Amino acid sequence: MATEQDLQSLFTNLDRDQDGKVSLEELFLSPGLNAIISSETNTSSPQELLSRYGLDEEGSITFEELKEAVKKANNLSS
């Protein structure tokens, strides 16, 4: 289980270009962090994460979308 602060730290590390979104490419560039995100969201791959929760047409996910995915997987602690 991750706290919101843990999740924000992971997201910041994944968002290499600091555009406020994590792309499929950024997820693949950080396999260790991607594995944590996958386990926290109960997804098996970056593609599944983005197809389930990445709502924009560019194939990326915002922090709020990621936080919602972790909440839906019941892995967000206070």
matplotlib code that plots the C-alpha trace (Angstrom):
import matplotlib.pyplot as plt

x = [0.0, 1.2, 0.4, -0.4, 3.0, 4.7, 2.6, 3.5, 7.2, 6.9, 5.0, 7.6, 10.4, 8.6, 7.7, 11.1, 10.1, 8.1, 5.0, 2.6, 1.9, 3.6, 3.8, 4.1, 7.7, 8.5, 7.0, 9.2, 12.3, 11.9, 11.1, 11.6, 9.2, 6.8, 6.7, 5.7, 3.0, 1.7, 1.5, -0.3, -2.8, -3.3, -2.2, 0.2, 1.8, 2.1, -0.2, -2.9, -2.5, -2.8, -5.7, -7.6, -6.8, -5.0, -7.8, -6.1, -5.5, -1.7, -1.4, -0.3, -1.6, -1.8, -1.1, -4.8, -5.6, -2.8, -4.1, -7.6, -6.3, -4.5, -7.7, -9.7, -7.3, -7.7, -4.0, -4.0, -3.5, -3.9]
y = [0.0, 3.5, 6.8, 9.8, 11.2, 7.9, 8.0, 11.6, 10.7, 7.8, 9.9, 12.7, 10.2, 8.7, 12.1, 12.7, 15.6, 17.2, 17.8, 16.6, 13.3, 10.0, 8.5, 4.9, 5.6, 7.0, 3.9, 1.7, 3.7, 3.0, -0.8, -0.8, 2.1, 0.7, -2.6, -0.7, 1.2, -2.0, -3.8, -0.8, -0.6, -4.3, -4.1, -6.3, -3.9, -0.2, -0.7, -2.1, 0.8, 3.4, 1.6, 1.3, 4.6, 6.9, 9.0, 11.2, 10.5, 10.8, 7.6, 9.2, 9.4, 12.3, 12.1, 12.4, 9.5, 7.4, 8.2, 7.2, 3.9, 3.1, 3.9, 1.6, -1.2, -0.5, 0.2, 3.9, 4.3, 7.5]
z = [0.0, -0.9, 0.8, -1.4, -0.6, -1.8, -4.9, -5.6, -5.2, -7.6, -10.2, -10.0, -10.6, -13.6, -15.1, -16.6, -18.8, -15.9, -18.1, -15.4, -17.2, -17.4, -20.8, -21.9, -22.9, -19.4, -17.8, -19.9, -19.1, -15.3, -15.0, -11.2, -10.7, -13.3, -11.3, -8.2, -10.0, -11.6, -8.3, -6.7, -9.5, -10.0, -13.7, -15.5, -17.9, -18.7, -21.6, -19.4, -16.9, -19.6, -21.4, -18.1, -16.5, -18.9, -20.2, -22.7, -26.4, -26.0, -24.0, -20.8, -17.2, -14.8, -11.1, -10.3, -12.7, -11.1, -7.6, -8.7, -10.1, -6.8, -4.9, -7.1, -6.4, -2.7, -2.3, -1.2, 2.6, 4.5]

ax = plt.figure().add_subplot(projection="3d")
ax.plot(x, y, z, "-o")
ax.set_aspect("equal")
plt.show()
